[in-house]
Amino acid sequence: MTNLSNVAVNAKANVYFDGKCVSHSITLADGTKKSVGVILPATLTFNTGAAEVMECVAGECEYMLAGTSAWLKSAAGSSFNVPANSSFQIRVAEAYHYICHFA
């Protein structure tokens, strides 16, 4: 998904990890909430409240879910699921553009 229609965008950016991750919260017409953003080169750990689907729009990353020991790849057109109340590490060598779908 590279184009989202009929959305409300929170113009104030969410800035994490000293600017290595920047996103904007959006709300679709049906009330569904998502965030769209970019992660710059880094290795970061994110904690989740709700379950998430991280969809790669451009670039690529490696990720490791909590409780696992394997780094897996995600590139443009692919996604990965993160359980609720969990965490994941993400490793990015070049800008990784994503849509985070909250469950």
N, C-alpha and C positions, 0 to 999 in steps of 0.2 A: 504494500500500500504506500504510494508516494504522494497522494493527494487526498486531503480530507475536506469535505464540503459541509456547509451549514454547521459551523462550530463557533463557540464563544472561546476566545483566547484570553488568558490572563496575561496582560502585557508585561507584568513584572516577572523577570526571570528567576528561576530557582537556581542558585549557584552553589555548588558543592565542591569540596576538596580543593579549595583555593583556586577555583575557576577551571579545574580539569573536567568538570561535568556541568553543563548548563542546559536547562530544559525550560519549557513553558507548559503550564497546565492548560488543558483544553476540555471543554464539555460539549458533547454532541447534542443534537436536537432532542434525542430521546433521554438525555440525562447521563449517558455513559461518560465516565471520566477517563482521560488518557493523559500522557505527557509525551511531548516530542522534544528531542534534544540531541546533543552531541557530546561525546566523551573524547577528550584529547589524549595523546599518548601518556599512559600511566598504567599502574596496577592498583585497583581500588577494590574495596569491600563495601557492598551495599546490604542493608538489612531490609527485610520486607515485613509489612503488616498484613496486607492482603496478598493473595496469589497474584502473580504477574506473568505476562507473556512479553518478552523482549523481542521485538521484531526489528531486524536489521534493514535499514533503508539504503545505506551506502557504507562502504568500508567493510571492515571485518574485525572480529575480536576472538579472543579465547576466553572461556568462562569455566568456572569450577563451582558447582553447587555445594552447599554445606553438607558435610557427611560423606563426601566423595573425595577421591584423590586424583582424578583424571581431568586434565584440561581438554575441553572440547571446543571446536571451531564453530563460529557462526559468521556468515557472510551475507551480502545483499540478497534479499529474497528469502532468507531463512529466519527462524525464530527459535527461542528456547523458553521453557516454562520454569518458573521459580515458585515453589510452594509458599503458602502463607506462613507468617511467623518464622521465617528462615533467613538465610543470607546467601550471597554468592560473591565470588571474586571475579573481576573482569580485567583482562589484560589487553591493552590497545596499543598498537604500534603506530597507526595513522588514524586520523579522525574517523570515529565510528558514529554514524547517524542512526538514530533509533526512534521507534514509537513504543512506548510502554503501555500495554493494555492491562488495566486493573480488573481483576475478577470480582 
